[in-house]
Amino acid sequence: MKNQHAQLAPPLFLLATPQVADPFFHKSVVLLVSHEDQGSGGFIINRSTDSRVAEVLKGMRIPWKGREDARVYFGGPVQTHLGTVLFDTEEATIPLAEGEEKPPAEFLGVRLSRDSTSLARVAQDPPPSFRLFLGYAGWGPGQLVEEILRNDWLVAPLNKGLLFSHTPQEAWAAGIRGMGLDPEAISTWVPGTGKGPVN
């Protein structure tokens, strides 16, 4: 029988288990947005940086009219110069601009776009639920399924509250609790045992 993890259907969350020691992904929460034969991709949602959105957009000549303390998020180690905007369309209605190269992805009332025109329009009146990611997380063909099978990741349904958490440093523990597991117990899981966590 074909393994169920080969049928991953984004959008969904990936929660890193404690055995993932890579500093980029240790205790990370990843929004998986694509999973195809050619590979998989997503964004780490709980890694805010010291860079401010206003500073990054100033370099792009885009005025930022949101909170001055809004931070840029590290989306992953792939193409860290590439920006992606994510926002809640129920809080801000931003119609597609004429000339946009392709429609942005949208799911559960959340829009994802790399189009600078969309970013400029959102920046004029950004909603509370807004993220600017630099970089993204990527996996080659079959790589993500292999990592899931060796218990590197727990798969969880998308939760908009967790996606735009005001306390990203607590998102991993909150995601673990949302699966009915104890973050303290899973943190004692010995890496390399090959045994998954229990609730």
N, CA, C and O of each residue as an XYZ file, in Angstrom:
796
protein
N       0.845     -1.197      0.000
C       0.000      0.000      0.000
C       0.880      1.246      0.000
O       1.873      1.304      0.725
N       0.531      2.216     -0.788
C       1.313      3.439     -0.878
C       1.249      4.201      0.440
O       0.186      4.322      1.050
N       2.406      4.716      0.872
C       2.447      5.393      2.165
C       1.615      6.660      2.136
O       1.631      7.397      1.150
N       0.879      6.918      3.228
C      -0.003      8.078      3.291
C       0.756      9.394      3.173
O       0.206     10.387      2.696
N       2.027      9.411      3.607
C       2.778     10.660      3.570
C       3.151     11.057      2.149
O       3.524     12.204      1.903
N       3.053     10.120      1.214
C       3.312     10.468     -0.176
C       2.149     11.267     -0.745
O       2.243     11.819     -1.842
N       1.047     11.327      0.008
C      -0.154     12.029     -0.440
C      -0.374     13.321      0.350
O      -1.514     13.746      0.537
N       0.687     13.933      0.804
C       0.568     15.185      1.541
C      -0.186     16.206      0.704
O       0.102     16.390     -0.479
N      -1.149     16.863      1.323
C      -1.976     17.823      0.594
C      -1.874     19.198      1.253
O      -2.651     19.496      2.159
N      -0.937     20.039      0.823
C      -0.823     21.388      1.369
C      -2.084     22.200      1.076
O      -2.837     21.864      0.161
N      -2.321     23.272      1.849
C      -1.444     23.774      2.902
C      -1.621     23.008      4.211
O      -2.725     22.592      4.562
N      -0.524     22.833      4.914
C      -0.530     22.180      6.214
C       0.721     22.604      6.973
O       1.600     23.271      6.427
N       0.785     22.206      8.236
C       1.944     22.515      9.068
C       2.845     21.298      9.211
O       2.376     20.162      9.284
N       4.141     21.555      9.250
C       5.138     20.565      9.626
C       5.792     21.060     10.905
O       6.295     22.183     10.956
N       5.787     20.224     11.941
C       6.415     20.585     13.211
C       7.646     19.714     13.406
O       7.549     18.488     13.449
N       8.796     20.352     13.523
C      10.046     19.600     13.661
C      10.082     18.869     14.996
O       9.720     19.434     16.029
N      10.517     17.616     14.975
C      10.693     16.871     16.212
C      12.065     17.215     16.793
O      12.919     17.726     16.069
N      12.297     16.947     18.083
C      13.568     17.333     18.717
C      14.813     16.732     18.085
O      15.912     17.247     18.289
N      14.667     15.651     17.322
C      15.853     15.050     16.718
C      16.382     15.872     15.547
O      17.473     15.596     15.048
N      15.628     16.879     15.100
C      16.107     17.761     14.024
C      17.048     18.794     14.646
O      16.603     19.760     15.266
N      18.340     18.578     14.472
C      19.337     19.433     15.115
C      19.765     20.612     14.244
O      20.388     21.551     14.739
N      19.442     20.571     12.968
C      19.789     21.674     12.068
C      19.289     22.984     12.672
O      18.096     23.110     12.946
N      20.182     23.972     12.889
C      19.763     25.221     13.531
C      18.673     25.975     12.778
O      17.911     26.727     13.386
N      18.590     25.784     11.466
C      17.524     26.435     10.704
C      16.156     25.865     11.061
O      15.159     26.588     11.069
N      16.112     24.576     11.354
C      14.827     23.901     11.515
C      14.541     23.364     12.915
O      13.461     22.822     13.150
N      15.480     23.502     13.847
C      15.252     22.997     15.205
C      14.022     23.673     15.823
O      13.955     24.900     15.900
N      13.060     22.871     16.259
C      11.805     23.363     16.830
C      11.132     24.387     15.919
O      10.599     25.395     16.383
N      11.166     24.117     14.638
C      10.526     25.024     13.688
C       9.108     24.564     13.368
O       8.759     23.392     13.510
N       8.309     25.529     12.934
C       6.967     25.261     12.414
C       6.989     25.734     10.972
O       7.243     26.908     10.704
N       6.725     24.828     10.045
C       6.794     25.152      8.621
C       5.402     25.108      8.005
O       4.658     24.142      8.176
N       5.074     26.154      7.299
C       3.855     26.166      6.494
C       4.209     25.544      5.154
O       4.910     26.158      4.349
N       3.731     24.336      4.909
C       3.999     23.666      3.639
C       2.967     24.131      2.616
O       1.763     23.972      2.820
N       3.445     24.704      1.521
C       2.522     25.240      0.512
C       2.570     24.485     -0.806
O       1.682     24.649     -1.643
N       3.594     23.657     -1.006
C       3.654     22.867     -2.240
C       4.302     21.521     -1.963
O       5.254     21.422     -1.190
N       3.775     20.490     -2.603
C       4.324     19.135     -2.482
C       4.028     18.403     -3.774
O       2.905     17.958     -4.010
N       5.054     18.284     -4.612
C       4.896     17.690     -5.934
C       6.027     16.694     -6.179
O       6.939     16.563     -5.363
N       5.956     16.002     -7.301
C       6.994     15.035     -7.639
C       8.367     15.696     -7.740
O       9.387     15.076     -7.441
N       8.383     16.966     -8.166
C       9.653     17.673     -8.346
C      10.250     18.156     -7.030
O      11.426     18.518     -6.981
N       9.459     18.164     -5.970
C       9.950     18.635     -4.678
C       8.865     19.318     -3.875
O       7.708     19.376     -4.293
N       9.244     19.833     -2.722
C       8.289     20.457     -1.805
C       8.837     21.793     -1.326
O      10.047     22.021     -1.334
N       7.926     22.677     -0.906
C       8.373     23.985     -0.444
C       7.433     24.585      0.576
O       6.246     24.262      0.619
N       7.982     25.465      1.396
C       7.168     26.124      2.410
C       7.950     27.214      3.112
O       9.017     27.624      2.654
N       7.408     27.682      4.235
C       8.011     28.797      4.966
C       8.049     28.497      6.463
O       7.061     28.048      7.044
N       9.184     28.748      7.065
C       9.287     28.656      8.519
C       8.534     29.858      9.080
O       8.848     30.994      8.725
N       7.548     29.635      9.947
C       6.710     30.746     10.404
C       7.085     31.271     11.788
O       6.518     32.268     12.235
N       8.021     30.626     12.472
C       8.317     31.050     13.847
C       9.751     31.518     14.040
O      10.342     31.315     15.101
N      10.315     32.154     12.994
C      11.668     32.698     13.083
C      11.657     34.183     12.706
O      11.993     34.541     11.577
N      11.276     35.035     13.641
C      11.345     36.471     13.373
C      12.813     36.895     13.431
O      13.611     36.294     14.150
N      13.157     37.926     12.677
C      14.542     38.400     12.623
C      14.642     39.779     13.283
O      13.649     40.336     13.751
N      15.853     40.305     13.305
C      16.060     41.656     13.839
C      15.748     42.734     12.806
O      15.672     43.915     13.142
N      15.570     42.333     11.561
C      15.297     43.303     10.502
C      13.841     43.758     10.545
O      12.935     42.962     10.796
N      13.636     45.030     10.300
C      12.282     45.584     10.294
C      11.737     45.640      8.867
O      12.464     45.886      7.904
N      10.431     45.401      8.772
C       9.775     45.438      7.467
C       9.989     46.797      6.811
O      10.260     46.873      5.612
N       9.869     47.863      7.588
C      10.021     49.215      7.048
C      11.382     49.416      6.396
O      11.488     50.073      5.360
N      12.432     48.845      7.006
C      13.787     49.004      6.475
C      13.940     48.253      5.152
O      14.522     48.767      4.197
N      13.405     47.027      5.112
C      13.517     46.223      3.897
C      12.747     46.879      2.748
O      13.244     46.953      1.624
N      11.543     47.349      3.035
C      10.731     47.952      1.978
C      11.293     49.301      1.536
O      11.128     49.699      0.383
N      11.949     49.996      2.443
C      12.566     51.271      2.067
C      13.598     51.044      0.961
O      13.722     51.850      0.038
N      14.338     49.932      1.068
C      15.320     49.593      0.046
C      14.670     49.251     -1.285
O      15.314     49.306     -2.332
N      13.378     48.893     -1.238
C      12.626     48.574     -2.456
C      11.811     49.777     -2.924
O      11.079     49.693     -3.910
N      11.943     50.899     -2.208
C      11.199     52.121     -2.499
C       9.694     51.908     -2.368
O       8.899     52.437     -3.145
N       9.329     51.115     -1.359
C       7.919     50.877     -1.051
C       7.628     51.461      0.327
O       8.213     51.011      1.312
N       6.742     52.447      0.423
C       6.409     53.030      1.728
C       5.684     52.005      2.612
O       4.804     51.284      2.141
N       6.057     51.948      3.877
C       5.423     51.042      4.838
C       4.607     51.878      5.820
O       5.154     52.755      6.489
N       3.315     51.619      5.913
C       2.443     52.387      6.794
C       1.890     51.530      7.931
O       0.872     51.858      8.540
N       2.575     50.438      8.197
C       2.177     49.583      9.310
C       2.976     49.899     10.566
O       3.572     50.970     10.681
N       2.983     48.975     11.492
C       3.704     49.168     12.754
C       5.198     49.272     12.501
O       5.774     48.497     11.737
N       5.810     50.243     13.155
C       7.247     50.456     12.964
C       8.076     49.281     13.462
O       9.178     49.037     12.972
N       7.539     48.551     14.443
C       8.310     47.448     15.010
C       8.040     46.109     14.300
O       8.519     45.068     14.750
N       7.279     46.129     13.196
C       6.998     44.890     12.459
C       8.298     44.291     11.942
O       9.107     44.980     11.320
N       8.491     42.998     12.204
C       9.733     42.333     11.856
C       9.610     41.453     10.613
O       8.540     40.932     10.297
N      10.714     41.310      9.935
C      10.805     40.379      8.814
C      11.008     38.982      9.385
O      11.661     38.820     10.416
N      10.449     37.968      8.717
C      10.601     36.592      9.151
C      11.553     35.833      8.233
O      11.562     36.038      7.019
N      12.348     34.961      8.828
C      13.236     34.083      8.071
C      12.404     32.908      7.591
O      12.006     32.054      8.384
N      12.137     32.864      6.273
C      11.274     31.817      5.739
C      11.974     30.500      5.495
O      11.327     29.458      5.389
N      13.306     30.538      5.403
C      14.075     29.326      5.156
C      15.393     29.658      4.494
O      15.614     30.796      4.081
N      16.282     28.663      4.389
C      17.636     28.917      3.891
C      17.792     28.982      2.381
O      18.901     29.187      1.889
N      16.695     28.809      1.626
C      16.779     28.829      0.169
C      16.426     30.225     -0.355
O      15.394     30.783      0.017
N      17.268     30.781     -1.207
C      17.050     32.099     -1.819
C      16.628     33.141     -0.771
O      15.522     33.679     -0.825
N      17.512     33.409      0.161
C      17.198     34.310      1.272
C      17.007     35.761      0.842
O      16.601     36.597      1.650
N      17.293     36.066     -0.407
C      17.050     37.418     -0.914
C      15.626     37.562     -1.438
O      15.174     38.674     -1.712
N      14.914     36.436     -1.580
C      13.584     36.447     -2.183
C      12.514     36.707     -1.115
O      12.452     36.014     -0.099
N      11.677     37.719     -1.364
C      10.635     38.076     -0.411
C       9.276     37.509     -0.788
O       8.925     37.442     -1.966
N       8.524     37.106      0.209
C       7.166     36.601      0.014
C       6.272     37.220      1.063
O       6.619     37.235      2.244
N       5.130     37.728      0.652
C       4.203     38.347      1.590
C       3.031     37.402      1.839
O       2.539     36.737      0.928
N       2.602     37.363      3.089
C       1.487     36.511      3.510
C       0.573     37.372      4.367
O       1.038     38.029      5.299
N      -0.739     37.379      4.062
C      -1.646     38.185      4.875
C      -3.053     37.621      4.832
O      -3.399     36.842      3.944
N      -3.857     38.023      5.800
C      -5.229     37.544      5.941
C      -6.148     38.428      5.106
O      -6.273     39.624      5.371
N      -6.786     37.847      4.105
C      -7.650     38.632      3.226
C      -8.983     38.992      3.886
O      -9.722     39.833      3.375
N      -9.286     38.360      5.013
C     -10.512     38.724      5.730
C     -10.303     40.016      6.514
O     -11.271     40.666      6.910
N      -9.051     40.387      6.739
C      -8.736     41.632      7.440
C      -8.401     42.758      6.459
O      -8.530     43.938      6.785
N      -7.974     42.381      5.271
C      -7.604     43.389      4.273
C      -7.963     42.873      2.887
O      -7.480     41.825      2.458
N      -8.805     43.610      2.202
C      -9.205     43.227      0.849
C      -8.316     43.943     -0.151
O      -8.456     45.145     -0.378
N      -7.406     43.197     -0.744
C      -6.493     43.769     -1.726
C      -6.769     43.100     -3.064
O      -6.301     41.985     -3.293
N      -7.515     43.744     -3.955
C      -7.800     43.130     -5.259
C      -6.525     43.006     -6.084
O      -5.559     43.739     -5.876
N      -6.541     42.086     -7.004
C      -5.392     41.924     -7.887
C      -5.222     43.177     -8.742
O      -6.188     43.732     -9.265
N      -3.996     43.595     -8.864
C      -3.711     44.776     -9.674
C      -3.575     44.387    -11.133
O      -3.150     43.281    -11.465
N      -3.939     45.307    -11.984
C      -3.805     45.060    -13.420
C      -2.331     44.894    -13.765
O      -1.492     45.700    -13.362
N      -2.031     43.854    -14.507
C      -0.647     43.634    -14.903
C       0.117     42.684    -14.006
O       1.270     42.367    -14.296
N      -0.499     42.212    -12.906
C       0.193     41.242    -12.068
C       0.449     39.994    -12.905
O      -0.431     39.524    -13.626
N       1.663     39.464    -12.799
C       2.077     38.370    -13.676
C       1.244     37.112    -13.480
O       0.881     36.450    -14.452
N       0.940     36.779    -12.227
C       0.103     35.614    -11.999
C      -0.619     35.766    -10.676
O      -0.087     36.387     -9.756
N      -1.811     35.219    -10.557
C      -2.563     35.368     -9.314
C      -1.816     34.750     -8.141
O      -1.213     33.688     -8.296
N      -1.837     35.382     -6.976
C      -1.179     34.811     -5.810
C      -1.972     33.620     -5.286
O      -3.172     33.495     -5.532
N      -1.295     32.771     -4.579
C      -1.970     31.627     -3.964
C      -2.862     32.119     -2.832
O      -2.544     33.100     -2.159
N      -3.978     31.432     -2.627
C      -4.880     31.808     -1.539
C      -5.495     30.548     -0.950
O      -5.925     29.654     -1.678
N      -5.533     30.487      0.385
C      -6.100     29.340      1.068
C      -6.591     29.774      2.446
O      -5.917     30.520      3.157
N      -7.769     29.296      2.805
C      -8.391     29.634      4.090
C      -8.405     31.135      4.346
O      -8.233     31.576      5.483
N      -8.608     31.919      3.293
C      -8.633     33.362      3.460
C      -7.272     33.982      3.657
O      -7.172     35.130      4.089
N      -6.222     33.245      3.348
C      -4.850     33.751      3.470
C      -4.242     33.852      2.077
O      -4.318     32.904      1.294
N      -3.647     34.980      1.770
C      -3.035     35.175      0.451
C      -1.520     35.157      0.575
O      -0.939     35.710      1.508
N      -0.909     34.505     -0.393
C       0.543     34.362     -0.459
C       0.996     34.874     -1.812
O       0.504     34.414     -2.842
N       1.927     35.819     -1.828
C       2.333     36.397     -3.107
C       3.781     36.863     -3.062
O       4.283     37.309     -2.030
N       4.437     36.746     -4.216
C       5.790     37.281     -4.380
C       5.785     38.467     -5.330
O       6.840     38.928     -5.765
N       4.611     38.950     -5.643
C       4.476     40.058     -6.583
C       4.695     41.380     -5.850
O       4.042     41.645     -4.841
N       5.599     42.199     -6.349
C       5.926     43.462     -5.690
C       4.749     44.434     -5.701
O       4.630     45.283     -4.817
N       3.881     44.305     -6.705
C       2.704     45.173     -6.765
C       1.762     44.872     -5.612
O       1.237     45.789     -4.980
N       1.543     43.584     -5.332
C       0.702     43.194     -4.195
C       1.311     43.680     -2.889
O       0.606     44.191     -2.019
N       2.628     43.519     -2.755
C       3.310     43.948     -1.541
C       3.147     45.444     -1.324
O       2.885     45.887     -0.205
N       3.303     46.229     -2.394
C       3.184     47.682     -2.283
C       1.779     48.090     -1.851
O       1.612     49.035     -1.080
N       0.768     47.377     -2.348
C      -0.610     47.724     -2.011
C      -0.932     47.335     -0.559
O      -1.608     48.083      0.149
N      -0.454     46.179     -0.125
C      -0.687     45.757      1.261
C       0.043     46.691      2.226
O      -0.463     46.988      3.309
N       1.229     47.153      1.835
C       2.037     48.018      2.700
C       1.357     49.354      2.987
O       1.690     50.020      3.968
N       0.410     49.751      2.143
C      -0.294     51.008      2.357
C      -1.221     50.940      3.570
O      -1.440     51.942      4.250
N      -1.759     49.756      3.832
C      -2.661     49.577      4.977
C      -2.617     48.114      5.410
O      -3.592     47.382      5.241
N      -1.485     47.691      5.968
C      -1.310     46.272      6.281
C      -2.234     45.804      7.405
O      -2.414     46.516      8.393
N      -2.819     44.617      7.265
C      -3.678     44.071      8.309
C      -2.822     43.569      9.477
O      -1.615     43.388      9.318
N      -3.427     43.343     10.644
C      -2.680     42.797     11.782
C      -2.024     41.457     11.449
O      -0.909     41.174     11.887
N      -2.728     40.641     10.671
C      -2.195     39.329     10.294
C      -1.408     39.470      8.998
O      -1.947     39.295      7.905
N      -0.136     39.787      9.135
C       0.734     40.063      7.997
C       2.121     39.494      8.283
O       2.618     39.586      9.406
N       2.737     38.911      7.267
C       4.110     38.423      7.383
C       4.864     38.719      6.098
O       4.331     38.569      4.999
N       6.110     39.143      6.254
C       7.031     39.258      5.131
C       8.159     38.277      5.389
O       8.912     38.424      6.351
N       8.274     37.274      4.525
C       9.322     36.269      4.657
C      10.446     36.556      3.675
O      10.206     36.988      2.547
N      11.670     36.313      4.113
C      12.812     36.300      3.214
C      13.336     34.876      3.189
O      13.656     34.302      4.230
N      13.422     34.309      1.987
C      13.845     32.928      1.848
C      12.690     31.964      2.036
O      11.589     32.352      2.425
N      12.962     30.701      1.752
C      11.953     29.672      1.950
C      12.631     28.334      2.220
O      13.841     28.193      2.048
N      11.840     27.359      2.643
C      12.341     26.014      2.906
C      12.017     25.132      1.714
O      10.885     25.141      1.230
N      12.980     24.378      1.237
C      12.757     23.548      0.072
C      13.301     22.139      0.248
O      14.292     21.931      0.948
N      12.651     21.176     -0.388
C      13.067     19.774     -0.375
C      13.090     19.253     -1.805
O      12.247     19.632     -2.618
N      14.043     18.394     -2.113
C      14.113     17.777     -3.423
C      13.103     16.650     -3.562
O      12.379     16.349     -2.613
N      13.045     16.021     -4.735
C      12.089     14.936     -4.972
C      12.196     13.825     -3.916
O      13.265     13.249     -3.713
N      11.092     13.541     -3.261
C      11.057     12.468     -2.275
C      11.705     12.766     -0.936
O      11.565     11.977     -0.001
N      12.410     13.884     -0.818
C      13.169     14.172      0.399
C      12.272     14.393      1.612
O      12.550     13.873      2.692
N      11.204     15.155      1.441
C      10.336     15.444      2.576
C       9.662     14.172      3.088
O       9.566     13.968      4.298
N       9.198     13.321      2.187
C       8.564     12.074      2.609
C       9.546     11.226      3.416
O       9.174     10.638      4.431
N      10.792     11.165      2.967
C      11.814     10.413      3.704
C      11.998     10.976      5.107
O      12.118     10.218      6.069
N      12.021     12.308      5.231
C      12.212     12.929      6.536
C      11.027     12.661      7.459
O      11.206     12.463      8.661
N       9.827     12.655      6.903
C       8.643     12.363      7.707
C       8.668     10.905      8.177
O       8.317     10.612      9.319
N       9.077     10.013      7.310
C       9.117      8.595      7.649
C      10.154      8.282      8.725
O      10.005      7.306      9.459
N      11.195      9.095      8.826
C      12.180      8.875      9.887
C      11.866      9.730     11.126
O      12.702      9.909     12.012
N      10.628     10.250     11.151
C      10.112     10.986     12.318
C      10.777     12.340     12.552
O      10.863     12.791     13.694
N      11.250     12.996     11.488
C      11.787     14.347     11.632
C      10.671     15.377     11.763
O      10.868     16.440     12.351
N       9.488     15.059     11.210
C       8.390     16.021     11.187
C       7.077     15.398     11.635
O       6.789     14.235     11.350
N       6.296     16.190     12.334
C       4.919     15.838     12.634
C       4.042     16.660     11.698
O       4.299     17.846     11.491
N       3.029     16.052     11.141
C       2.146     16.727     10.192
C       0.876     17.154     10.906
O       0.225     16.344     11.566
N       0.522     18.435     10.774
C      -0.656     18.977     11.459
C      -1.465     19.841     10.504
O      -0.906     20.416      9.569
N      -2.777     19.942     10.723
C      -3.607     20.796      9.859
C      -3.278     22.272     10.062
O      -2.781     22.676     11.114
N      -3.563     23.055      9.048
C      -3.302     24.491      9.112
C      -4.191     25.152     10.145
O      -5.387     24.870     10.227
N      -3.595     26.037     10.935
C      -4.300     26.793     11.965
C      -3.929     28.255     11.780
O      -2.778     28.637     11.992
N      -4.900     29.075     11.386
C      -4.614     30.471     11.077
C      -4.105     31.243     12.300
O      -3.259     32.129     12.171
N      -4.622     30.905     13.483
C      -4.153     31.570     14.699
C      -2.684     31.320     14.946
O      -1.956     32.226     15.350
N      -2.244     30.102     14.707
C      -0.831     29.765     14.892
C       0.018     30.399     13.795
O       1.150     30.816     14.039
N      -0.529     30.468     12.604
C       0.194     31.032     11.466
C       0.603     32.477     11.723
O       1.706     32.890     11.366
N      -0.294     33.244     12.346
C      -0.021     34.659     12.608
C       0.164     34.930     14.105
O      -0.208     35.997     14.594
N       0.726     33.982     14.818
C       0.898     34.115     16.264
C       1.698     35.365     16.627
O       2.696     35.690     15.983
N       1.240     36.058     17.670
C       1.963     37.246     18.151
C       3.182     36.857     18.979
O       4.020     37.701     19.298
N       3.274     35.585     19.322
C       4.424     35.084     20.081
C       5.038     33.917     19.313
O       4.895     32.763     19.717
N       5.728     34.219     18.194
C       6.266     33.153     17.346
C       7.216     32.210     18.078
O       7.341     31.042     17.709
N       7.892     32.718     19.121
C       8.801     31.867     19.870
C       8.068     30.762     20.618
O       8.685     29.790     21.056
N       6.760     30.907     20.765
C       5.962     29.891     21.454
C       5.137     29.043     20.480
O       4.383     28.167     20.905
N       5.277     29.301     19.178
C       4.436     28.626     18.186
C       4.688     27.124     18.139
O       3.750     26.348     17.959
N       5.939     26.705     18.298
C       6.234     25.272     18.225
C       5.512     24.519     19.341
O       4.843     23.517     19.087
N       5.649     25.007     20.584
C       4.995     24.350     21.710
C       3.479     24.379     21.552
O       2.798     23.406     21.874
N       2.953     25.497     21.055
C       1.507     25.604     20.847
C       1.043     24.612     19.787
O      -0.023     24.011     19.923
N       1.832     24.438     18.737
C       1.486     23.485     17.691
C       1.504     22.052     18.199
O       0.651     21.243     17.833
N       2.481     21.743     19.045
C       2.563     20.401     19.630
C       1.348     20.137     20.519
O       0.751     19.062     20.472
N       0.993     21.138     21.329
C      -0.191     20.974     22.190
C      -1.453     20.818     21.349
O      -2.360     20.075     21.723
N      -1.518     21.517     20.213
C      -2.672     21.424     19.340
C      -2.861     20.027     18.756
O      -3.950     19.686     18.294
N      -1.800     19.222     18.777
C      -1.890     17.847     18.297
C      -2.216     16.872     19.432
O      -2.261     15.658     19.232
N      -2.444     17.435     20.635
C      -2.756     16.587     21.774
C      -1.527     15.989     22.430
O      -1.628     15.011     23.171
N      -0.347     16.580     22.160
C       0.901     16.087     22.731
C       1.441     17.082     23.748
O       1.074     18.257     23.738
N       2.306     16.606     24.615
C       2.910     17.441     25.654
C       4.287     17.908     25.171
O       5.171     17.076     24.965
N       4.491     19.220     24.984
C       5.796     19.715     24.512
C       6.953     19.306     25.413
O       8.058     19.051     24.934
N       6.695     19.244     26.738
C       7.751     18.850     27.663
C       8.137     17.389     27.454
O       9.315     17.034     27.494
N       7.134     16.554     27.231
C       7.398     15.126     27.032
C       8.116     14.876     25.714
O       9.046     14.073     25.646
N       7.676     15.570     24.667
C       8.301     15.353     23.361
C       9.724     15.884     23.340
O      10.553     15.400     22.569
N      10.021     16.878     24.178
C      11.370     17.440     24.227
C      12.371     16.450     24.825
O      13.579     16.610     24.650
N      11.873     15.422     25.533
C      12.768     14.419     26.125
C      12.949     13.217     25.201
O      13.658     12.264     25.526
N      12.301     13.283     24.057
C      12.423     12.213     23.074
C      13.886     12.126     22.624
O      14.452     13.110     22.148
N      14.484     10.960     22.773
C      15.896     10.782     22.462
C      16.109     10.730     20.955
O      15.549      9.860     20.290
N      16.917     11.654     20.393
C      17.156     11.661     18.947
C      17.768     10.339     18.492
O      18.575      9.735     19.197
N      17.370      9.907     17.307
C      17.956      8.721     16.716
C      17.356      7.410     17.160
O      17.804      6.350     16.723
N      16.343      7.454     18.028
C      15.743      6.212     18.479
C      14.837      5.618     17.420
O      14.583      4.413     17.411
N      14.340      6.489     16.508
C      13.449      6.000     15.479
C      12.034      5.814     15.968
O      11.171      5.341     15.229
N      11.791      6.189     17.223
C      10.454      6.039     17.793
C       9.772      7.400     17.872
O      10.365      8.373     18.338
N       8.558      7.461     17.428
C       7.822      8.714     17.437
C       7.278      9.022     18.812
O       7.269      8.152     19.684
N       6.818     10.260     19.024
C       6.261     10.658     20.297
C       4.906     10.013     20.536
O       4.226      9.609     19.593
N       4.526      9.921     21.772
C       3.220      9.389     22.113
C       2.493     10.436     22.926
O       3.112     11.269     23.587
N       1.151     10.386     22.870
C       0.371     11.352     23.647
C      -0.140     10.705     24.901
O      -0.822     11.352     25.696
